[in-house]
Amino acid sequence: MDQHNENNATIAIPDGKPARKLRVLLETYGCQMNEYDSQLVRSILIKDNFEFVDDLKTADVVVLNTCAVRDHAERKIFGRVHQIRHIRGKDNPLIIGILGCMATHLRKALLDDAGLKIDFIAGPDSYKNLKDIIREAQAKGPKSFDVTLSEFETYSDVYPARQKESVNAWVAIMRGCNNFCTFCVVPYTRGRERSRTLDNIMEEVKRLASEGFKQVTLLGQNVNSWHDGPHDFAYLMGQISQIKEIERIRFTSPHPKDFPDSLLDLMAVNPKVCRHIHLPLQAGSDRILEMMNRTYKAQEYLMLIDKIRSKIPHVVLTTDIIVGFPTETDEEFEDTRRIVEKVGFDSAFIFKYSQRQGTIAAKKYKDDVSDADKTKRIVLLNKIQQEITLQKNQAHIGQTHSVLIEPVLEGQGFNKAVGRTDGNKLVYLPLGENKPGDLVRVKITDASPHALKGEYCYSGFPFSRE
Ligand code: SF4
């Protein structure tokens, strides 16, 4: 290994050339919160004199920002570490570090696994110490780590290093979670809930507006419980909507317990607050909901849906569902199925239950629903949901919507423009004069379960909303 310069994140080159910055390859897995955290990490390490690269061959350090929400996500990371070591080979080693939820969830297992040879790990509240953690790994070899969880760290003083490839900027307004749903590792991997201050968030959003972002999506594990003194989440959204250049505000993920009338009233009248609510259901049986510690009954969830729809007609509703939670019977799965059919979500993320080490569910309940039953349930529910999604999307044919044009991402569209409706539905459009960030009026002409198709309208303002 090349010699390390203690004062900077640089390495001295043996042939006498000046020291160069340490090169970091950062890979991100999992949720949008991890994407946001990776932007924080970039910002912190650039300030600490590191350089980011895209090519594994030229990297000195590889950092994997990881997810621990499902077993599958963790196994993927183990596979990737082995792959990286294999590609680089014995003669061309590099330092590998694990960040994010896996770092806190599997700290000991990661560091003790001789086959993996992880050099350092850092939990979600330790990113400001990364320079020192990497240095220590470089100087002393593997087992440098910091996974201390903080009750205060919100990274308010770090402006994320975003790579501007979108009209949307994600803004984490809070960190951690206090809800302790029994299946979830987040309260253990990300710690207690903390809100950023109103002023600090406003400063970030104003800066984003000045950089050309048209939409912000407020992020938090329990986003609608955000507060700062007397100010609640609805107040925050109202304040952001007054920033002229910001056209749209979205948020994810809320908990059904935190939907006061003030929030729904704001969504009903404020044209900048998008009428899309992702409202995790998780299960339709009261017994399973109680075992999950979701703190609502199925009927209360349905009453909330009714209230949302009465205040916000044409709202787009999406959800998360877990099938095969411990002891879930066929009848209890049918409860979930009935709610899916009754509500008619626009789309749903449906998962098989995955037991997570350290959670209350793992300690208290045996993972006793067979994989075959979980598969049967997920296949059936996905089929039902796909039919509902198609019907929901087809109902838009002939309607007009305001669509925010987005940059075309890889694999998204060939010779097409893409955008999103207020309700977050993807729309394919003919290539036109419009550019990303433009808000255009579109008539929907076709629909599939995955997207809408439309053509530009040039008359009939103002825009209709879903
Ligand atoms: S609300 Fe529940 S599922 Fe969501 S992050 Fe918190 S504990 Fe996990």
Boltz pocket constraint, residues with backbone or C-beta under 6 A from the ligand:
constraints:
  - pocket:
      binder: B
      contacts: [[A, 177], [A, 178], [A, 179], [A, 180], [A, 181], [A, 184], [A, 185], [A, 186], [A, 187], [A, 221], [A, 222], [A, 255]]
      max_distance: 6.0
